[in-house]
């Protein structure tokens, strides 16, 4: 790797490279057996904003796949304007915020804490916060707590806090699965490898730099995915958008075929984010996109040779959980490289700030 990249000139870059140690710290200091959550949960609602919402969306799919529990993610701002919010007994509300002071997420927590009326009288639901500050407002007002242990994040773009949140919700999913008697030993054992998977992902930096050079020239970039990868695609698009100001969006590949692909009439690039290979349906849709619009095509993640792309960036991982973390970090580095190439201030993007209580 080039010496100029090892200098870590920006907070965003430094924070990306702190992730292996942060994830190790979470596993050692929090741990699946140490975190406290209610034992009997029938449904989960996750509330968050920005990058934390993408973690919530990832969590909703993850909880269904690993713990077999119904879960959904709602934007904090949307949660506040809904007339009716989910309030079935046995529902656990999870609020995710890096700062612990995100204004609309705190207001959402308070709405749940106000309780719900029934024929038998008022009842209250359990609340859990996942945050980076143990003395924050959200921490004090939630019943259960998990500390992300990511330390202060100076860059506006969330990086280390995002993967820390991912790991925290993964531990929640595994603990719920354990309560339900599911066999999760293989997943739990693989978590010890997570910090090294991230370190190995850093070795892709030169290849990511090459892809950034190609993407920085484009007018339109679309990140496509399906299933649980969609949340990571949304986060990758946000990272590039907020640091580079590029016109980039994420979409589920099946939904993208319903009109959205008109954006490819301009000079465009398509990135497909893959966690466990490219499904037959995704391969068919990518083939249609290639034939009809001929954009530059790139694959981030596992490539099972069903589709030939212009470029593939990947670290082979033993399961889809480790792969998702690797893909998330690839997207972070790609955002950093594109922004650097376009001479943007990655730590203080124009017009952006973290939204907290005033």
Secondary structure, DSSP 8 states (H G I E B T S, - for coil): --HHHHT--SHHHHHHHTHHHHHHHHHHHT-TTT----S--SEEEEEE-HHHHHHHHHHHHHHHHHH--EEEEEEHHHHHH-SS----TTEEEEEEESSS--HHHHHHHHHHHT-B--TT--B--EEEEEES-TTSHHHHH-SEEEE-------SSS-SHHHHHHHHHHHHHHHHHHHHTT---HHHHHHGGGHHHHHHHHHTTHHHHHHHHHHHTT-SEEEEEE-TTHHHHHHHHHHHHHHHH---EEEEEHHHHTTTGGGGGGSSEEEEEEESS---HHHHHHHHHHHHHH--EEEEEE---SSS--SEEE----SSHHHHHHHHHHHHHHHHHHHHHHTT--SSS-TT-------
